[in-house]
């Protein structure tokens, strides 16, 4: 679990601050579970799994609390 630190809607990526105090995790729009335009709001609560991309942690299967859809922004 964590909170979206920031998300650049135009570029389609951002970072999540984990609740456990570990290092911020990169999130790309393709890792967000949401119908339509995939994005995330700053300070939005999320759940996610951690994968590795080029040796760096990346958030995947990003959802809202309890598997709900990420709210995000409606359009770019």
C-alpha positions in Angstrom: 0.0 0.0 0.0 1.0 3.5 -0.6 0.1 7.0 -1.7 0.8 8.6 -5.1 3.5 11.2 -4.6 3.0 12.7 -8.1 1.8 11.6 -11.5 2.5 13.4 -14.8 -0.6 12.9 -16.9 1.1 14.1 -20.1 4.1 11.8 -19.8 2.1 8.9 -18.3 4.3 8.2 -15.2 4.9 9.1 -11.6 6.0 7.8 -8.2 4.3 6.1 -5.3 5.4 6.6 -1.7 5.0 3.3 0.2 3.4 3.3 3.6 6.2 1.2 5.0 8.7 4.0 4.5 10.7 2.2 1.8 12.1 3.9 -1.3 9.6 5.6 -3.7 8.4 3.3 -6.5 8.1 4.3 -10.2 4.7 3.8 -11.8 3.9 3.9 -15.5 0.4 4.3 -16.8 0.5 0.7 -18.2 0.8 -0.6 -14.6 -2.5 1.1 -13.5 -5.6 -1.0 -13.4 -8.3 1.3 -14.7 -10.7 1.3 -17.7 -10.1 4.1 -20.2 -7.4 6.7 -19.7 -5.0 5.4 -17.0 -3.6 8.0 -14.6 -3.5 8.6 -10.8 -4.1 11.6 -8.6 -1.5 13.0 -6.2 -2.1 11.7 -2.7 -4.4 8.9 -4.0 -4.3 5.8 -1.9 -3.2 2.8 -3.9 -2.3 -0.9 -3.6 0.2 -2.5 -6.0 2.7 -5.3 -6.6 6.4 -4.6 -7.2 8.2 -5.8 -10.3 11.7 -5.2 -11.6 12.5 -3.3 -14.8 16.2 -2.9 -15.6 17.1 -3.6 -11.9 14.7 -0.9 -10.6 11.5 -1.5 -8.6 8.3 -0.7 -10.6 4.7 -0.7 -9.4 2.4 -3.0 -11.4 -1.2 -4.1 -11.0 -1.9 -0.7 -9.3 -5.4 -0.5 -7.9 -7.3 1.6 -5.4 -7.9 0.3 -1.9 -9.3 -3.3 -1.8 -8.9 -3.7 -5.6 -11.1 -0.8 -6.6 -10.3 1.1 -9.8 -7.7 3.9 -9.5 -9.6 7.2 -9.6 -7.1 9.2 -11.7 -7.8 12.0 -14.1 -10.5 11.6 -16.8 -8.4 12.9 -19.7 -5.0 14.4 -20.5 
